[in-house]
Amino acid sequence: MNLPNCFDPVIVTVDIQERLVPSMYNPDEIVARASVLLRGAAELGVRVIATEQYPKGLGNTIPAIAETFVPEKSCVVAKTSFSVFGEEKFREALSQMRPHSLIFCGMETHVCVLQSVFDALEAGYPVIIAADAVSSRKESEKLLALETARQAGAWVLSTESILFALLKNSLNPAFKAVSKLIK
């Protein structure tokens, strides 16, 4: 069984927001791993779409994540739909980027991430979830959602596995920079 085409992905960062992060299970670790994923993505030139669920109430993307965004390779989309696909601006941004696969990180795993994964799979995208860069309020909700996503056809991997899949080999010009992020 082969990993989905990682040559031209988009990372979807779901709702890593100021008022949401503190209520998550293990928030510091999740933010750290999402930051590593996004910094590695920046080194590799991977595009990012970040979403913010009702930012008026939940705030914006936290600075530790927002500072990883490369302006010409990323955009931020406000949403009220739980699935990112329920937001027209997200679908428009995705359509313009035309990725071969989607990589998800963010929160909450059992609500917005899972519904987005279902819609991405339904739309025909190969999906990878960064298991160590997603969270829910309860660990049990996260674990159940990851298993459900896996059964639906998503790949569930660690941030490190994803970054090495994107690198392909040690001859990649970004290898040293990405390796430093992981250590």
C-alpha positions in Angstrom: 0.0 0.0 0.0 1.4 3.4 -1.0 1.2 6.7 0.7 -0.9 9.3 -1.1 0.9 11.5 -3.6 2.8 14.0 -1.4 4.3 15.9 -4.3 1.8 18.7 -4.3 -0.2 18.8 -1.1 -1.9 21.6 0.8 -1.8 21.6 4.6 -5.1 22.5 6.2 -4.7 24.0 9.6 -8.0 23.8 11.3 -9.0 26.3 14.0 -5.8 26.6 16.1 -7.2 29.7 17.8 -6.6 31.8 20.9 -9.7 30.8 22.9 -9.9 27.3 21.7 -6.3 26.0 22.3 -6.3 26.3 26.1 -9.3 23.9 26.4 -7.7 21.2 24.4 -6.1 18.0 25.7 -2.3 18.5 25.8 -2.4 21.9 24.0 1.3 22.7 24.3 2.4 19.5 22.6 -0.2 19.9 19.8 0.9 23.5 19.1 4.5 22.4 19.1 4.0 19.6 16.6 1.7 21.7 14.4 4.4 24.4 14.4 7.1 21.8 13.4 4.8 20.6 10.6 4.2 24.1 9.3 7.8 25.2 9.6 8.8 22.1 7.7 6.1 22.9 5.1 7.5 26.4 4.7 11.0 25.0 4.1 9.5 22.7 1.4 7.3 25.4 -0.2 4.1 23.6 0.8 1.0 25.7 0.6 -1.2 26.2 3.7 -4.9 27.1 4.2 -5.6 28.0 7.8 -9.2 28.2 9.0 -10.6 30.1 12.0 -14.0 29.0 13.4 -16.0 32.1 14.2 -13.0 34.3 15.0 -15.1 37.0 16.5 -15.8 34.6 19.4 -12.8 32.3 19.4 -10.1 34.7 18.4 -7.6 34.4 15.6 -5.0 31.7 14.9 -2.5 31.7 17.8 0.8 33.6 17.1 3.0 30.5 17.4 1.1 29.1 14.4 0.4 32.2 12.4 4.1 33.2 12.4 4.8 30.0 10.4 2.7 31.1 7.4 4.5 32.2 4.3 2.4 35.0 2.8 2.6 34.0 -0.8 2.0 30.3 0.1 -0.8 30.6 2.6 -4.2 32.1 3.4 -6.5 32.3 6.3 -10.3 31.7 5.9 -12.9 32.5 8.6 -15.7 29.9 8.8 -18.9 29.0 10.7 -19.3 25.6 9.1 -17.7 22.8 11.1 -16.3 21.3 7.9 -13.8 23.5 6.1 -15.6 22.5 2.9 -18.8 24.2 4.1 -17.1 27.5 3.6 -17.1 28.9 0.0 -13.9 30.9 0.5 -12.1 27.7 1.5 -13.4 25.8 -1.6 -12.3 28.8 -3.8 -8.8 28.8 -2.3 -8.5 25.1 -2.6 -9.7 25.3 -6.2 -7.0 27.8 -7.1 -4.3 25.8 -5.4 -5.3 22.5 -7.1 -3.5 20.1 -4.7 -3.0 16.4 -5.1 -3.6 15.7 -1.5 -4.6 17.3 1.8 -2.7 17.1 5.1 -4.8 18.1 8.2 -3.7 19.4 11.6 -5.7 21.4 14.2 -8.8 21.0 16.4 -11.2 19.7 17.4 -10.3 16.3 16.0 -13.8 14.8 16.5 -15.7 17.8 15.1 -14.1 20.1 12.6 -11.2 18.0 11.6 -13.2 14.8 11.2 -16.0 16.4 9.2 -13.5 18.1 7.0 -11.7 14.8 6.4 -15.0 13.1 5.5 -15.7 15.9 3.0 -12.2 15.8 1.6 -12.4 12.1 1.0 -15.8 12.5 -0.6 -14.3 15.1 -2.9 -11.7 12.6 -4.0 -8.6 13.9 -2.2 -6.2 11.6 -0.6 -6.0 12.7 3.1 -3.3 12.5 5.7 -3.9 13.5 9.3 -0.9 14.6 11.5 -2.0 12.6 14.6 0.4 14.4 16.9 -0.8 17.8 15.7 -4.6 17.4 16.3 -6.5 17.5 19.5 -9.9 17.6 21.2 -11.0 18.5 24.7 -10.8 14.8 25.7 -8.1 12.4 24.5 -10.7 9.7 24.1 -12.6 11.9 21.5 -9.4 12.5 19.6 -8.4 8.8 19.5 -11.9 7.7 18.4 -11.9 10.3 15.6 -8.5 9.2 14.4 -9.7 5.6 14.2 -12.9 6.6 12.4 -10.9 8.7 9.9 -8.5 5.8 9.3 -11.5 3.4 8.7 -12.9 6.0 6.2 -9.7 5.9 4.2 -7.5 8.7 5.7 -3.8 8.1 6.5 -3.0 8.8 10.1 0.7 9.6 10.6 3.1 11.5 12.8 4.4 14.9 11.9 7.9 13.4 11.4 6.6 10.7 9.0 4.7 13.4 7.0 7.8 15.6 6.7 10.0 12.8 5.6 7.4 11.7 3.1 7.4 15.2 1.7 11.3 15.3 1.6 11.4 11.9 -0.3 15.2 11.6 0.3 18.2 13.1 2.0 19.2 14.9 -1.3 16.3 17.3 -1.0 17.7 20.8 -0.5 15.4 21.3 2.6 16.6 18.1 4.3 19.0 19.8 6.8 16.5 22.5 7.7 13.7 20.0 8.2 15.9 17.6 10.1 16.8 20.4 12.6 13.1 21.0 13.2 12.5 17.4 14.1 15.3 17.0 16.6 
